[in-house]
Amino acid sequence: MNGKDRGDVRPGARVQVVQKQDQTSGKLTEGIVQDILTKSSHHPHGIKVRLTSGVVGRVKGILS
């Protein structure tokens, strides 16, 4: 599960996301998914989500 398929990302899941301003540096932010913002079933750069902290970013990893 790499965060590119919408079916792998669930509200309540702990994930690592990259925010828009951190795309060049690759800095990851960890948090819990509140909302899934991407409507398509797959996105090559990762599914866009909103975390419970309010951070919006694309999922780069799903933590167990």
PDB file of N, CA, C and O in Angstrom:
ATOM      1  N   MET A   1       0.856  -1.185   0.000  1.00  0.00           N
ATOM      2  CA  MET A   1       0.000   0.000   0.000  1.00  0.00           C
ATOM      3  C   MET A   1       0.897   1.243   0.000  1.00  0.00           C
ATOM      4  O   MET A   1       1.642   1.493   0.948  1.00  0.00           O
ATOM      5  N   ASN A   2       0.808   1.992  -1.061  1.00  0.00           N
ATOM      6  CA  ASN A   2       1.695   3.136  -1.200  1.00  0.00           C
ATOM      7  C   ASN A   2       0.952   4.472  -1.231  1.00  0.00           C
ATOM      8  O   ASN A   2       1.582   5.517  -1.394  1.00  0.00           O
ATOM      9  N   GLY A   3      -0.368   4.459  -1.080  1.00  0.00           N
ATOM     10  CA  GLY A   3      -1.109   5.714  -1.025  1.00  0.00           C
ATOM     11  C   GLY A   3      -1.560   6.249  -2.360  1.00  0.00           C
ATOM     12  O   GLY A   3      -2.103   7.352  -2.427  1.00  0.00           O
ATOM     13  N   LYS A   4      -1.350   5.493  -3.433  1.00  0.00           N
ATOM     14  CA  LYS A   4      -1.763   5.953  -4.763  1.00  0.00           C
ATOM     15  C   LYS A   4      -3.160   5.467  -5.152  1.00  0.00           C
ATOM     16  O   LYS A   4      -3.765   5.989  -6.088  1.00  0.00           O
ATOM     17  N   ASP A   5      -3.668   4.468  -4.433  1.00  0.00           N
ATOM     18  CA  ASP A   5      -4.998   3.930  -4.705  1.00  0.00           C
ATOM     19  C   ASP A   5      -5.955   4.352  -3.603  1.00  0.00           C
ATOM     20  O   ASP A   5      -5.674   4.167  -2.419  1.00  0.00           O
ATOM     21  N   ARG A   6      -7.094   4.923  -4.002  1.00  0.00           N
ATOM     22  CA  ARG A   6      -8.072   5.455  -3.043  1.00  0.00           C
ATOM     23  C   ARG A   6      -8.594   4.367  -2.100  1.00  0.00           C
ATOM     24  O   ARG A   6      -8.889   4.640  -0.936  1.00  0.00           O
ATOM     25  N   GLY A   7      -8.707   3.140  -2.601  1.00  0.00           N
ATOM     26  CA  GLY A   7      -9.207   2.034  -1.793  1.00  0.00           C
ATOM     27  C   GLY A   7      -8.314   1.674  -0.619  1.00  0.00           C
ATOM     28  O   GLY A   7      -8.775   1.060   0.343  1.00  0.00           O
ATOM     29  N   ASP A   8      -7.034   2.048  -0.685  1.00  0.00           N
ATOM     30  CA  ASP A   8      -6.086   1.738   0.391  1.00  0.00           C
ATOM     31  C   ASP A   8      -6.137   2.753   1.522  1.00  0.00           C
ATOM     32  O   ASP A   8      -5.685   2.475   2.632  1.00  0.00           O
ATOM     33  N   VAL A   9      -6.695   3.948   1.238  1.00  0.00           N
ATOM     34  CA  VAL A   9      -6.691   5.048   2.213  1.00  0.00           C
ATOM     35  C   VAL A   9      -8.065   5.134   2.865  1.00  0.00           C
ATOM     36  O   VAL A   9      -9.076   5.255   2.173  1.00  0.00           O
ATOM     37  N   ARG A  10      -8.105   5.072   4.192  1.00  0.00           N
ATOM     38  CA  ARG A  10      -9.371   5.112   4.927  1.00  0.00           C
ATOM     39  C   ARG A  10      -9.325   6.214   5.985  1.00  0.00           C
ATOM     40  O   ARG A  10      -8.273   6.462   6.573  1.00  0.00           O
ATOM     41  N   PRO A  11     -10.457   6.878   6.232  1.00  0.00           N
ATOM     42  CA  PRO A  11     -10.499   7.817   7.360  1.00  0.00           C
ATOM     43  C   PRO A  11     -10.124   7.081   8.647  1.00  0.00           C
ATOM     44  O   PRO A  11     -10.586   5.966   8.887  1.00  0.00           O
ATOM     45  N   GLY A  12      -9.295   7.702   9.462  1.00  0.00           N
ATOM     46  CA  GLY A  12      -8.832   7.087  10.690  1.00  0.00           C
ATOM     47  C   GLY A  12      -7.483   6.401  10.551  1.00  0.00           C
ATOM     48  O   GLY A  12      -6.882   6.005  11.549  1.00  0.00           O
ATOM     49  N   ALA A  13      -7.002   6.259   9.316  1.00  0.00           N
ATOM     50  CA  ALA A  13      -5.710   5.610   9.091  1.00  0.00           C
ATOM     51  C   ALA A  13      -4.571   6.568   9.416  1.00  0.00           C
ATOM     52  O   ALA A  13      -4.682   7.771   9.183  1.00  0.00           O
ATOM     53  N   ARG A  14      -3.474   6.033   9.954  1.00  0.00           N
ATOM     54  CA  ARG A  14      -2.270   6.839  10.204  1.00  0.00           C
ATOM     55  C   ARG A  14      -1.424   6.803   8.930  1.00  0.00           C
ATOM     56  O   ARG A  14      -1.065   5.735   8.435  1.00  0.00           O
ATOM     57  N   VAL A  15      -1.119   7.987   8.416  1.00  0.00           N
ATOM     58  CA  VAL A  15      -0.409   8.096   7.140  1.00  0.00           C
ATOM     59  C   VAL A  15       0.709   9.129   7.221  1.00  0.00           C
ATOM     60  O   VAL A  15       0.785   9.915   8.165  1.00  0.00           O
ATOM     61  N   GLN A  16       1.572   9.107   6.209  1.00  0.00           N
ATOM     62  CA  GLN A  16       2.566  10.153   6.000  1.00  0.00           C
ATOM     63  C   GLN A  16       2.185  10.867   4.720  1.00  0.00           C
ATOM     64  O   GLN A  16       1.949  10.226   3.696  1.00  0.00           O
ATOM     65  N   VAL A  17       2.122  12.204   4.770  1.00  0.00           N
ATOM     66  CA  VAL A  17       1.761  12.993   3.598  1.00  0.00           C
ATOM     67  C   VAL A  17       2.855  14.010   3.310  1.00  0.00           C
ATOM     68  O   VAL A  17       3.631  14.379   4.191  1.00  0.00           O
ATOM     69  N   VAL A  18       2.903  14.457   2.047  1.00  0.00           N
ATOM     70  CA  VAL A  18       3.769  15.564   1.667  1.00  0.00           C
ATOM     71  C   VAL A  18       2.857  16.734   1.329  1.00  0.00           C
ATOM     72  O   VAL A  18       1.946  16.603   0.511  1.00  0.00           O
ATOM     73  N   GLN A  19       3.105  17.876   1.960  1.00  0.00           N
ATOM     74  CA  GLN A  19       2.331  19.085   1.695  1.00  0.00           C
ATOM     75  C   GLN A  19       2.866  19.752   0.431  1.00  0.00           C
ATOM     76  O   GLN A  19       4.006  19.516   0.033  1.00  0.00           O
ATOM     77  N   LYS A  20       2.039  20.581  -0.196  1.00  0.00           N
ATOM     78  CA  LYS A  20       2.405  21.258  -1.435  1.00  0.00           C
ATOM     79  C   LYS A  20       3.741  22.001  -1.302  1.00  0.00           C
ATOM     80  O   LYS A  20       4.600  21.890  -2.177  1.00  0.00           O
ATOM     81  N   GLN A  21       3.915  22.749  -0.222  1.00  0.00           N
ATOM     82  CA  GLN A  21       5.137  23.543  -0.058  1.00  0.00           C
ATOM     83  C   GLN A  21       6.359  22.686   0.251  1.00  0.00           C
ATOM     84  O   GLN A  21       7.487  23.175   0.177  1.00  0.00           O
ATOM     85  N   ASP A  22       6.152  21.405   0.600  1.00  0.00           N
ATOM     86  CA  ASP A  22       7.266  20.510   0.939  1.00  0.00           C
ATOM     87  C   ASP A  22       7.601  19.530  -0.179  1.00  0.00           C
ATOM     88  O   ASP A  22       8.442  18.651   0.008  1.00  0.00           O
ATOM     89  N   GLN A  23       6.952  19.666  -1.347  1.00  0.00           N
ATOM     90  CA  GLN A  23       7.168  18.700  -2.423  1.00  0.00           C
ATOM     91  C   GLN A  23       8.616  18.673  -2.894  1.00  0.00           C
ATOM     92  O   GLN A  23       9.140  17.601  -3.199  1.00  0.00           O
ATOM     93  N   THR A  24       9.271  19.824  -2.961  1.00  0.00           N
ATOM     94  CA  THR A  24      10.656  19.850  -3.440  1.00  0.00           C
ATOM     95  C   THR A  24      11.619  19.240  -2.427  1.00  0.00           C
ATOM     96  O   THR A  24      12.571  18.558  -2.808  1.00  0.00           O
ATOM     97  N   SER A  25      11.379  19.479  -1.144  1.00  0.00           N
ATOM     98  CA  SER A  25      12.267  18.946  -0.106  1.00  0.00           C
ATOM     99  C   SER A  25      11.922  17.496   0.238  1.00  0.00           C
ATOM    100  O   SER A  25      12.782  16.747   0.702  1.00  0.00           O
ATOM    101  N   GLY A  26      10.671  17.100   0.013  1.00  0.00           N
ATOM    102  CA  GLY A  26      10.246  15.745   0.337  1.00  0.00           C
ATOM    103  C   GLY A  26       9.931  15.537   1.807  1.00  0.00           C
ATOM    104  O   GLY A  26       9.798  14.398   2.254  1.00  0.00           O
ATOM    105  N   LYS A  27       9.809  16.629   2.574  1.00  0.00           N
ATOM    106  CA  LYS A  27       9.500  16.530   4.011  1.00  0.00           C
ATOM    107  C   LYS A  27       8.114  15.910   4.196  1.00  0.00           C
ATOM    108  O   LYS A  27       7.138  16.352   3.589  1.00  0.00           O
ATOM    109  N   LEU A  28       8.042  14.880   5.045  1.00  0.00           N
ATOM    110  CA  LEU A  28       6.778  14.183   5.287  1.00  0.00           C
ATOM    111  C   LEU A  28       6.178  14.619   6.618  1.00  0.00           C
ATOM    112  O   LEU A  28       6.890  14.902   7.581  1.00  0.00           O
ATOM    113  N   THR A  29       4.847  14.664   6.645  1.00  0.00           N
ATOM    114  CA  THR A  29       4.098  14.982   7.855  1.00  0.00           C
ATOM    115  C   THR A  29       3.227  13.778   8.189  1.00  0.00           C
ATOM    116  O   THR A  29       2.543  13.240   7.319  1.00  0.00           O
ATOM    117  N   GLU A  30       3.253  13.360   9.440  1.00  0.00           N
ATOM    118  CA  GLU A  30       2.484  12.196   9.866  1.00  0.00           C
ATOM    119  C   GLU A  30       1.197  12.644  10.541  1.00  0.00           C
ATOM    120  O   GLU A  30       1.175  13.657  11.239  1.00  0.00           O
ATOM    121  N   GLY A  31       0.127  11.889  10.330  1.00  0.00           N
ATOM    122  CA  GLY A  31      -1.139  12.213  10.970  1.00  0.00           C
ATOM    123  C   GLY A  31      -2.214  11.192  10.674  1.00  0.00           C
ATOM    124  O   GLY A  31      -1.966  10.163  10.045  1.00  0.00           O
ATOM    125  N   ILE A  32      -3.420  11.498  11.144  1.00  0.00           N
ATOM    126  CA  ILE A  32      -4.591  10.633  10.983  1.00  0.00           C
ATOM    127  C   ILE A  32      -5.509  11.235   9.921  1.00  0.00           C
ATOM    128  O   ILE A  32      -5.809  12.428   9.964  1.00  0.00           O
ATOM    129  N   VAL A  33      -5.956  10.411   8.967  1.00  0.00           N
ATOM    130  CA  VAL A  33      -6.826  10.880   7.879  1.00  0.00           C
ATOM    131  C   VAL A  33      -8.192  11.268   8.435  1.00  0.00           C
ATOM    132  O   VAL A  33      -8.834  10.485   9.136  1.00  0.00           O
ATOM    133  N   GLN A  34      -8.630  12.486   8.115  1.00  0.00           N
ATOM    134  CA  GLN A  34      -9.977  12.933   8.454  1.00  0.00           C
ATOM    135  C   GLN A  34     -10.877  12.824   7.228  1.00  0.00           C
ATOM    136  O   GLN A  34     -11.959  12.241   7.302  1.00  0.00           O
ATOM    137  N   ASP A  35     -10.430  13.387   6.089  1.00  0.00           N
ATOM    138  CA  ASP A  35     -11.214  13.376   4.854  1.00  0.00           C
ATOM    139  C   ASP A  35     -10.328  12.971   3.686  1.00  0.00           C
ATOM    140  O   ASP A  35      -9.139  13.286   3.655  1.00  0.00           O
ATOM    141  N   ILE A  36     -10.926  12.264   2.717  1.00  0.00           N
ATOM    142  CA  ILE A  36     -10.247  11.947   1.464  1.00  0.00           C
ATOM    143  C   ILE A  36     -10.742  12.959   0.433  1.00  0.00           C
ATOM    144  O   ILE A  36     -11.943  13.059   0.184  1.00  0.00           O
ATOM    145  N   LEU A  37      -9.815  13.710  -0.166  1.00  0.00           N
ATOM    146  CA  LEU A  37     -10.182  14.798  -1.070  1.00  0.00           C
ATOM    147  C   LEU A  37     -10.126  14.407  -2.539  1.00  0.00           C
ATOM    148  O   LEU A  37     -10.804  15.028  -3.358  1.00  0.00           O
ATOM    149  N   THR A  38      -9.337  13.395  -2.900  1.00  0.00           N
ATOM    150  CA  THR A  38      -9.248  12.938  -4.286  1.00  0.00           C
ATOM    151  C   THR A  38     -10.479  12.097  -4.608  1.00  0.00           C
ATOM    152  O   THR A  38     -10.828  11.180  -3.865  1.00  0.00           O
ATOM    153  N   LYS A  39     -11.129  12.416  -5.719  1.00  0.00           N
ATOM    154  CA  LYS A  39     -12.338  11.687  -6.114  1.00  0.00           C
ATOM    155  C   LYS A  39     -12.029  10.454  -6.970  1.00  0.00           C
ATOM    156  O   LYS A  39     -12.782   9.480  -6.929  1.00  0.00           O
ATOM    157  N   SER A  40     -10.933  10.476  -7.746  1.00  0.00           N
ATOM    158  CA  SER A  40     -10.615   9.347  -8.616  1.00  0.00           C
ATOM    159  C   SER A  40     -10.088   8.165  -7.804  1.00  0.00           C
ATOM    160  O   SER A  40      -9.662   8.333  -6.661  1.00  0.00           O
ATOM    161  N   SER A  41     -10.117   6.978  -8.392  1.00  0.00           N
ATOM    162  CA  SER A  41      -9.706   5.774  -7.673  1.00  0.00           C
ATOM    163  C   SER A  41      -8.191   5.619  -7.600  1.00  0.00           C
ATOM    164  O   SER A  41      -7.686   4.832  -6.800  1.00  0.00           O
ATOM    165  N   HIS A  42      -7.456   6.372  -8.437  1.00  0.00           N
ATOM    166  CA  HIS A  42      -5.997   6.278  -8.465  1.00  0.00           C
ATOM    167  C   HIS A  42      -5.417   7.644  -8.816  1.00  0.00           C
ATOM    168  O   HIS A  42      -5.975   8.367  -9.641  1.00  0.00           O
ATOM    169  N   HIS A  43      -4.302   7.991  -8.192  1.00  0.00           N
ATOM    170  CA  HIS A  43      -3.586   9.220  -8.554  1.00  0.00           C
ATOM    171  C   HIS A  43      -2.093   8.913  -8.503  1.00  0.00           C
ATOM    172  O   HIS A  43      -1.610   8.385  -7.501  1.00  0.00           O
ATOM    173  N   PRO A  44      -1.348   9.235  -9.570  1.00  0.00           N
ATOM    174  CA  PRO A  44       0.071   8.868  -9.630  1.00  0.00           C
ATOM    175  C   PRO A  44       0.949   9.539  -8.574  1.00  0.00           C
ATOM    176  O   PRO A  44       2.019   9.019  -8.260  1.00  0.00           O
ATOM    177  N   HIS A  45       0.532  10.672  -8.019  1.00  0.00           N
ATOM    178  CA  HIS A  45       1.330  11.368  -7.011  1.00  0.00           C
ATOM    179  C   HIS A  45       0.834  11.109  -5.593  1.00  0.00           C
ATOM    180  O   HIS A  45       1.403  11.630  -4.634  1.00  0.00           O
ATOM    181  N   GLY A  46      -0.216  10.313  -5.451  1.00  0.00           N
ATOM    182  CA  GLY A  46      -0.760  10.001  -4.130  1.00  0.00           C
ATOM    183  C   GLY A  46      -2.132  10.620  -3.940  1.00  0.00           C
ATOM    184  O   GLY A  46      -2.429  11.675  -4.502  1.00  0.00           O
ATOM    185  N   ILE A  47      -2.961   9.967  -3.153  1.00  0.00           N
ATOM    186  CA  ILE A  47      -4.318  10.434  -2.862  1.00  0.00           C
ATOM    187  C   ILE A  47      -4.228  11.644  -1.938  1.00  0.00           C
ATOM    188  O   ILE A  47      -3.508  11.617  -0.940  1.00  0.00           O
ATOM    189  N   LYS A  48      -4.964  12.711  -2.277  1.00  0.00           N
ATOM    190  CA  LYS A  48      -4.951  13.920  -1.447  1.00  0.00           C
ATOM    191  C   LYS A  48      -5.926  13.748  -0.293  1.00  0.00           C
ATOM    192  O   LYS A  48      -7.074  13.349  -0.489  1.00  0.00           O
ATOM    193  N   VAL A  49      -5.452  14.056   0.923  1.00  0.00           N
ATOM    194  CA  VAL A  49      -6.261  13.903   2.131  1.00  0.00           C
ATOM    195  C   VAL A  49      -6.122  15.127   3.017  1.00  0.00           C
ATOM    196  O   VAL A  49      -5.182  15.910   2.887  1.00  0.00           O
ATOM    197  N   ARG A  50      -7.089  15.275   3.930  1.00  0.00           N
ATOM    198  CA  ARG A  50      -6.999  16.261   5.011  1.00  0.00           C
ATOM    199  C   ARG A  50      -6.815  15.471   6.300  1.00  0.00           C
ATOM    200  O   ARG A  50      -7.578  14.548   6.584  1.00  0.00           O
ATOM    201  N   LEU A  51      -5.806  15.836   7.075  1.00  0.00           N
ATOM    202  CA  LEU A  51      -5.552  15.175   8.352  1.00  0.00           C
ATOM    203  C   LEU A  51      -6.382  15.829   9.453  1.00  0.00           C
ATOM    204  O   LEU A  51      -6.921  16.919   9.266  1.00  0.00           O
ATOM    205  N   THR A  52      -6.483  15.163  10.596  1.00  0.00           N
ATOM    206  CA  THR A  52      -7.251  15.709  11.717  1.00  0.00           C
ATOM    207  C   THR A  52      -6.658  17.024  12.205  1.00  0.00           C
ATOM    208  O   THR A  52      -7.357  17.827  12.823  1.00  0.00           O
ATOM    209  N   SER A  53      -5.373  17.253  11.933  1.00  0.00           N
ATOM    210  CA  SER A  53      -4.710  18.504  12.324  1.00  0.00           C
ATOM    211  C   SER A  53      -5.024  19.647  11.365  1.00  0.00           C
ATOM    212  O   SER A  53      -4.658  20.793  11.626  1.00  0.00           O
ATOM    213  N   GLY A  54      -5.712  19.339  10.238  1.00  0.00           N
ATOM    214  CA  GLY A  54      -6.040  20.364   9.245  1.00  0.00           C
ATOM    215  C   GLY A  54      -5.064  20.412   8.085  1.00  0.00           C
ATOM    216  O   GLY A  54      -5.308  21.116   7.106  1.00  0.00           O
ATOM    217  N   VAL A  55      -3.967  19.680   8.175  1.00  0.00           N
ATOM    218  CA  VAL A  55      -2.969  19.638   7.106  1.00  0.00           C
ATOM    219  C   VAL A  55      -3.547  18.915   5.892  1.00  0.00           C
ATOM    220  O   VAL A  55      -4.184  17.870   6.027  1.00  0.00           O
ATOM    221  N   VAL A  56      -3.317  19.482   4.697  1.00  0.00           N
ATOM    222  CA  VAL A  56      -3.734  18.847   3.449  1.00  0.00           C
ATOM    223  C   VAL A  56      -2.480  18.429   2.689  1.00  0.00           C
ATOM    224  O   VAL A  56      -1.549  19.221   2.538  1.00  0.00           O
ATOM    225  N   GLY A  57      -2.453  17.187   2.211  1.00  0.00           N
ATOM    226  CA  GLY A  57      -1.300  16.715   1.456  1.00  0.00           C
ATOM    227  C   GLY A  57      -1.614  15.417   0.747  1.00  0.00           C
ATOM    228  O   GLY A  57      -2.699  14.851   0.884  1.00  0.00           O
ATOM    229  N   ARG A  58      -0.627  14.957  -0.020  1.00  0.00           N
ATOM    230  CA  ARG A  58      -0.780  13.703  -0.758  1.00  0.00           C
ATOM    231  C   ARG A  58      -0.106  12.576   0.007  1.00  0.00           C
ATOM    232  O   ARG A  58       1.014  12.725   0.496  1.00  0.00           O
ATOM    233  N   VAL A  59      -0.802  11.439   0.107  1.00  0.00           N
ATOM    234  CA  VAL A  59      -0.321  10.287   0.878  1.00  0.00           C
ATOM    235  C   VAL A  59       0.904   9.688   0.206  1.00  0.00           C
ATOM    236  O   VAL A  59       0.876   9.351  -0.978  1.00  0.00           O
ATOM    237  N   LYS A  60       1.984   9.560   0.978  1.00  0.00           N
ATOM    238  CA  LYS A  60       3.205   8.927   0.503  1.00  0.00           C
ATOM    239  C   LYS A  60       3.441   7.601   1.195  1.00  0.00           C
ATOM    240  O   LYS A  60       4.232   6.788   0.715  1.00  0.00           O
ATOM    241  N   GLY A  61       2.779   7.369   2.302  1.00  0.00           N
ATOM    242  CA  GLY A  61       2.928   6.098   3.007  1.00  0.00           C
ATOM    243  C   GLY A  61       1.785   5.882   3.976  1.00  0.00           C
ATOM    244  O   GLY A  61       1.267   6.827   4.571  1.00  0.00           O
ATOM    245  N   ILE A  62       1.399   4.622   4.126  1.00  0.00           N
ATOM    246  CA  ILE A  62       0.347   4.240   5.071  1.00  0.00           C
ATOM    247  C   ILE A  62       1.021   3.447   6.178  1.00  0.00           C
ATOM    248  O   ILE A  62       1.663   2.429   5.919  1.00  0.00           O
ATOM    249  N   LEU A  63       0.873   3.915   7.409  1.00  0.00           N
ATOM    250  CA  LEU A  63       1.525   3.272   8.550  1.00  0.00           C
ATOM    251  C   LEU A  63       0.557   2.311   9.226  1.00  0.00           C
ATOM    252  O   LEU A  63      -0.650   2.547   9.259  1.00  0.00           O
ATOM    253  N   SER A  64       1.101   1.225   9.765  1.00  0.00           N
ATOM    254  CA  SER A  64       0.244   0.220  10.394  1.00  0.00           C
ATOM    255  C   SER A  64      -0.071   0.584  11.827  1.00  0.00           C
ATOM    256  O   SER A  64      -0.783  -0.154  12.509  1.00  0.00           O
TER     257      SER A  64
END
